[in-house]
Amino acid sequence: MKYGVDNRKFWDRVSGSYDFVRKADKKAYDVIIGNIKEEISKNSMVLEVAAGTGYISLHIADSCGKIIATDFSNEMIKVANRKQKPENLSFSVQDATNLPYADKTFDVVIIAHALHIMPNPKKALLNIKRVLKDGGVLIAPNFIKRGNFLDAVVETPMKILGFRTYSKWKYDEYLEFLKENGLELIKHNIIKSKIPIAYVVVKKT
């Protein structure tokens, strides 16, 4: 299995309503986008994996040199490609565990809210590290568990809809997972949202 055939079907199915649902976390996304802009420059070559309908990439394209936004859901990318986009941004269907790009291509890679829904997040990180330049940074905000009853309150209706989570990290567990996979922590904090978000920047070592 690539990274979740079942999940791909789910994301294909919800692609048309994804932007509407995402608006519930607009404030958190605005914080994430502002933080990402601080990590990139007009010369940066950027890759976003698991980009969904391209919301983050569309909002940071004016701050980088070139950006490629990818997702494994064909329907998500169809929605993204219907949007007006700048010349330095392109969308394509790609599997994060089997990226087609040459070694050491990108200054920055972004993967937001996706590692926990991948059956093999370690393989995704291995590919990301391969395409990152030496000293390049990975920006990896991700939803995390609170460790109380509210986790079940959020997860239960999502399971009914067909959403599947493979990893359920608390904040410290997520940081440790990134370190265990050969990434050096640069910045990290928690962003308040309906589901808490660990905003993490790590460096390829």
Contacts in CASP RR format, 6 or more apart in sequence:
PFRMAT RR
TARGET T0000
AUTHOR 0000-0000-0000
METHOD contacts of the structure
MODEL  1
MKYGVDNRKFWDRVSGSYDFVRKADKKAYDVIIGNIKEEISKNSMVLEVA
AGTGYISLHIADSCGKIIATDFSNEMIKVANRKQKPENLSFSVQDATNLP
YADKTFDVVIIAHALHIMPNPKKALLNIKRVLKDGGVLIAPNFIKRGNFL
DAVVETPMKILGFRTYSKWKYDEYLEFLKENGLELIKHNIIKSKIPIAYV
VVKKT
1 119 0 8 1.000
2 8 0 8 1.000
2 72 0 8 1.000
2 95 0 8 1.000
2 97 0 8 1.000
2 98 0 8 1.000
3 72 0 8 1.000
3 95 0 8 1.000
3 96 0 8 1.000
3 97 0 8 1.000
3 118 0 8 1.000
3 119 0 8 1.000
3 120 0 8 1.000
3 123 0 8 1.000
3 124 0 8 1.000
4 72 0 8 1.000
4 118 0 8 1.000
4 119 0 8 1.000
4 164 0 8 1.000
6 164 0 8 1.000
7 117 0 8 1.000
7 118 0 8 1.000
7 164 0 8 1.000
8 72 0 8 1.000
8 73 0 8 1.000
10 161 0 8 1.000
10 162 0 8 1.000
10 163 0 8 1.000
10 164 0 8 1.000
11 18 0 8 1.000
11 52 0 8 1.000
11 71 0 8 1.000
11 72 0 8 1.000
11 73 0 8 1.000
11 75 0 8 1.000
11 76 0 8 1.000
12 73 0 8 1.000
12 74 0 8 1.000
12 75 0 8 1.000
12 76 0 8 1.000
13 75 0 8 1.000
14 21 0 8 1.000
14 161 0 8 1.000
15 52 0 8 1.000
15 53 0 8 1.000
15 73 0 8 1.000
15 75 0 8 1.000
15 76 0 8 1.000
15 78 0 8 1.000
15 79 0 8 1.000
16 75 0 8 1.000
16 79 0 8 1.000
18 52 0 8 1.000
18 53 0 8 1.000
18 76 0 8 1.000
18 79 0 8 1.000
19 53 0 8 1.000
19 55 0 8 1.000
19 79 0 8 1.000
22 29 0 8 1.000
22 55 0 8 1.000
24 194 0 8 1.000
25 193 0 8 1.000
25 194 0 8 1.000
27 193 0 8 1.000
28 191 0 8 1.000
28 192 0 8 1.000
28 193 0 8 1.000
28 197 0 8 1.000
29 55 0 8 1.000
29 56 0 8 1.000
31 191 0 8 1.000
31 199 0 8 1.000
32 56 0 8 1.000
32 112 0 8 1.000
32 141 0 8 1.000
32 191 0 8 1.000
32 197 0 8 1.000
32 199 0 8 1.000
33 56 0 8 1.000
33 59 0 8 1.000
33 60 0 8 1.000
35 139 0 8 1.000
35 199 0 8 1.000
36 56 0 8 1.000
36 60 0 8 1.000
36 110 0 8 1.000
36 139 0 8 1.000
37 60 0 8 1.000
37 63 0 8 1.000
39 108 0 8 1.000
39 137 0 8 1.000
39 139 0 8 1.000
39 201 0 8 1.000
40 46 0 8 1.000
40 60 0 8 1.000
40 63 0 8 1.000
40 64 0 8 1.000
40 107 0 8 1.000
40 108 0 8 1.000
41 63 0 8 1.000
41 64 0 8 1.000
41 65 0 8 1.000
42 63 0 8 1.000
42 64 0 8 1.000
42 65 0 8 1.000
43 65 0 8 1.000
43 107 0 8 1.000
44 64 0 8 1.000
44 65 0 8 1.000
44 107 0 8 1.000
44 108 0 8 1.000
45 64 0 8 1.000
45 65 0 8 1.000
45 66 0 8 1.000
45 105 0 8 1.000
45 106 0 8 1.000
45 107 0 8 1.000
45 108 0 8 1.000
46 57 0 8 1.000
46 60 0 8 1.000
46 64 0 8 1.000
46 65 0 8 1.000
46 66 0 8 1.000
46 67 0 8 1.000
46 68 0 8 1.000
46 106 0 8 1.000
46 107 0 8 1.000
46 108 0 8 1.000
46 109 0 8 1.000
46 110 0 8 1.000
47 67 0 8 1.000
47 68 0 8 1.000
47 69 0 8 1.000
47 70 0 8 1.000
47 99 0 8 1.000
47 101 0 8 1.000
47 105 0 8 1.000
47 106 0 8 1.000
47 108 0 8 1.000
47 109 0 8 1.000
47 110 0 8 1.000
47 131 0 8 1.000
48 54 0 8 1.000
48 56 0 8 1.000
48 57 0 8 1.000
48 67 0 8 1.000
48 68 0 8 1.000
48 69 0 8 1.000
48 70 0 8 1.000
48 109 0 8 1.000
48 110 0 8 1.000
48 111 0 8 1.000
48 112 0 8 1.000
49 70 0 8 1.000
49 71 0 8 1.000
49 94 0 8 1.000
49 96 0 8 1.000
49 99 0 8 1.000
49 109 0 8 1.000
49 110 0 8 1.000
49 111 0 8 1.000
49 114 0 8 1.000
49 124 0 8 1.000
49 128 0 8 1.000
50 70 0 8 1.000
50 71 0 8 1.000
50 72 0 8 1.000
50 96 0 8 1.000
50 111 0 8 1.000
50 112 0 8 1.000
50 113 0 8 1.000
50 114 0 8 1.000
51 57 0 8 1.000
51 69 0 8 1.000
51 70 0 8 1.000
51 71 0 8 1.000
51 76 0 8 1.000
51 80 0 8 1.000
51 91 0 8 1.000
51 110 0 8 1.000
52 69 0 8 1.000
52 71 0 8 1.000
52 73 0 8 1.000
52 76 0 8 1.000
52 77 0 8 1.000
52 79 0 8 1.000
52 80 0 8 1.000
53 76 0 8 1.000
53 79 0 8 1.000
53 80 0 8 1.000
53 83 0 8 1.000
54 69 0 8 1.000
54 71 0 8 1.000
54 80 0 8 1.000
54 83 0 8 1.000
54 91 0 8 1.000
56 69 0 8 1.000
56 110 0 8 1.000
56 112 0 8 1.000
57 67 0 8 1.000
57 69 0 8 1.000
57 89 0 8 1.000
57 91 0 8 1.000
57 110 0 8 1.000
58 83 0 8 1.000
58 85 0 8 1.000
58 89 0 8 1.000
60 67 0 8 1.000
61 67 0 8 1.000
61 85 0 8 1.000
61 86 0 8 1.000
61 88 0 8 1.000
61 89 0 8 1.000
62 86 0 8 1.000
64 88 0 8 1.000
64 108 0 8 1.000
65 88 0 8 1.000
66 88 0 8 1.000
66 89 0 8 1.000
67 88 0 8 1.000
67 89 0 8 1.000
67 90 0 8 1.000
68 89 0 8 1.000
68 90 0 8 1.000
68 91 0 8 1.000
68 92 0 8 1.000
68 101 0 8 1.000
69 80 0 8 1.000
69 89 0 8 1.000
69 90 0 8 1.000
69 91 0 8 1.000
69 92 0 8 1.000
70 77 0 8 1.000
70 91 0 8 1.000
70 92 0 8 1.000
70 93 0 8 1.000
70 94 0 8 1.000
70 96 0 8 1.000
70 99 0 8 1.000
71 77 0 8 1.000
71 80 0 8 1.000
71 91 0 8 1.000
71 93 0 8 1.000
71 94 0 8 1.000
72 93 0 8 1.000
72 94 0 8 1.000
72 95 0 8 1.000
72 96 0 8 1.000
73 93 0 8 1.000
74 93 0 8 1.000
77 91 0 8 1.000
77 92 0 8 1.000
77 93 0 8 1.000
80 91 0 8 1.000
81 91 0 8 1.000
85 91 0 8 1.000
94 100 0 8 1.000
96 111 0 8 1.000
96 114 0 8 1.000
96 118 0 8 1.000
96 124 0 8 1.000
96 127 0 8 1.000
96 128 0 8 1.000
97 118 0 8 1.000
97 120 0 8 1.000
97 123 0 8 1.000
97 124 0 8 1.000
97 127 0 8 1.000
98 127 0 8 1.000
99 127 0 8 1.000
99 128 0 8 1.000
99 130 0 8 1.000
99 131 0 8 1.000
101 131 0 8 1.000
102 131 0 8 1.000
103 130 0 8 1.000
103 131 0 8 1.000
104 130 0 8 1.000
104 131 0 8 1.000
104 132 0 8 1.000
104 133 0 8 1.000
104 134 0 8 1.000
105 131 0 8 1.000
105 133 0 8 1.000
106 131 0 8 1.000
106 132 0 8 1.000
106 133 0 8 1.000
106 136 0 8 1.000
107 132 0 8 1.000
107 133 0 8 1.000
107 136 0 8 1.000
107 137 0 8 1.000
108 136 0 8 1.000
108 137 0 8 1.000
108 138 0 8 1.000
108 139 0 8 1.000
109 128 0 8 1.000
109 131 0 8 1.000
109 132 0 8 1.000
109 137 0 8 1.000
109 138 0 8 1.000
109 139 0 8 1.000
110 138 0 8 1.000
110 139 0 8 1.000
110 140 0 8 1.000
111 124 0 8 1.000
111 128 0 8 1.000
111 138 0 8 1.000
111 139 0 8 1.000
111 140 0 8 1.000
112 139 0 8 1.000
112 140 0 8 1.000
112 141 0 8 1.000
112 142 0 8 1.000
113 141 0 8 1.000
113 142 0 8 1.000
113 143 0 8 1.000
113 197 0 8 1.000
114 124 0 8 1.000
114 142 0 8 1.000
115 121 0 8 1.000
115 124 0 8 1.000
115 125 0 8 1.000
115 140 0 8 1.000
115 142 0 8 1.000
115 167 0 8 1.000
116 142 0 8 1.000
116 143 0 8 1.000
116 165 0 8 1.000
116 166 0 8 1.000
116 167 0 8 1.000
116 168 0 8 1.000
116 169 0 8 1.000
117 163 0 8 1.000
117 164 0 8 1.000
117 165 0 8 1.000
117 166 0 8 1.000
118 124 0 8 1.000
118 166 0 8 1.000
118 167 0 8 1.000
119 166 0 8 1.000
121 166 0 8 1.000
121 167 0 8 1.000
121 177 0 8 1.000
122 181 0 8 1.000
125 138 0 8 1.000
125 178 0 8 1.000
125 181 0 8 1.000
125 183 0 8 1.000
126 181 0 8 1.000
128 138 0 8 1.000
129 138 0 8 1.000
129 181 0 8 1.000
129 182 0 8 1.000
129 183 0 8 1.000
129 204 0 8 1.000
132 138 0 8 1.000
132 204 0 8 1.000
133 204 0 8 1.000
134 204 0 8 1.000
135 203 0 8 1.000
135 204 0 8 1.000
135 205 0 8 1.000
136 203 0 8 1.000
136 204 0 8 1.000
137 186 0 8 1.000
137 201 0 8 1.000
137 202 0 8 1.000
137 203 0 8 1.000
137 204 0 8 1.000
138 183 0 8 1.000
138 201 0 8 1.000
138 202 0 8 1.000
138 203 0 8 1.000
138 204 0 8 1.000
139 200 0 8 1.000
139 201 0 8 1.000
140 178 0 8 1.000
140 200 0 8 1.000
140 201 0 8 1.000
140 202 0 8 1.000
141 191 0 8 1.000
141 197 0 8 1.000
141 198 0 8 1.000
141 199 0 8 1.000
141 200 0 8 1.000
142 169 0 8 1.000
142 174 0 8 1.000
142 197 0 8 1.000
142 198 0 8 1.000
142 200 0 8 1.000
143 193 0 8 1.000
143 195 0 8 1.000
143 196 0 8 1.000
143 197 0 8 1.000
143 198 0 8 1.000
144 169 0 8 1.000
144 170 0 8 1.000
144 171 0 8 1.000
144 174 0 8 1.000
144 190 0 8 1.000
144 195 0 8 1.000
144 196 0 8 1.000
144 197 0 8 1.000
144 198 0 8 1.000
145 151 0 8 1.000
145 168 0 8 1.000
145 169 0 8 1.000
145 170 0 8 1.000
146 170 0 8 1.000
146 196 0 8 1.000
147 170 0 8 1.000
151 168 0 8 1.000
154 194 0 8 1.000
154 195 0 8 1.000
155 165 0 8 1.000
158 165 0 8 1.000
167 177 0 8 1.000
169 177 0 8 1.000
169 198 0 8 1.000
171 190 0 8 1.000
171 196 0 8 1.000
171 198 0 8 1.000
174 198 0 8 1.000
174 200 0 8 1.000
175 185 0 8 1.000
175 188 0 8 1.000
175 198 0 8 1.000
175 200 0 8 1.000
178 185 0 8 1.000
178 200 0 8 1.000
178 202 0 8 1.000
179 185 0 8 1.000
182 205 0 8 1.000
183 202 0 8 1.000
183 203 0 8 1.000
183 204 0 8 1.000
183 205 0 8 1.000
184 202 0 8 1.000
184 203 0 8 1.000
184 204 0 8 1.000
184 205 0 8 1.000
185 200 0 8 1.000
185 201 0 8 1.000
185 202 0 8 1.000
186 201 0 8 1.000
186 202 0 8 1.000
186 203 0 8 1.000
187 199 0 8 1.000
187 200 0 8 1.000
187 201 0 8 1.000
188 198 0 8 1.000
188 199 0 8 1.000
188 200 0 8 1.000
188 201 0 8 1.000
189 198 0 8 1.000
189 199 0 8 1.000
190 196 0 8 1.000
190 197 0 8 1.000
190 198 0 8 1.000
190 199 0 8 1.000
191 197 0 8 1.000
191 198 0 8 1.000
191 199 0 8 1.000
END
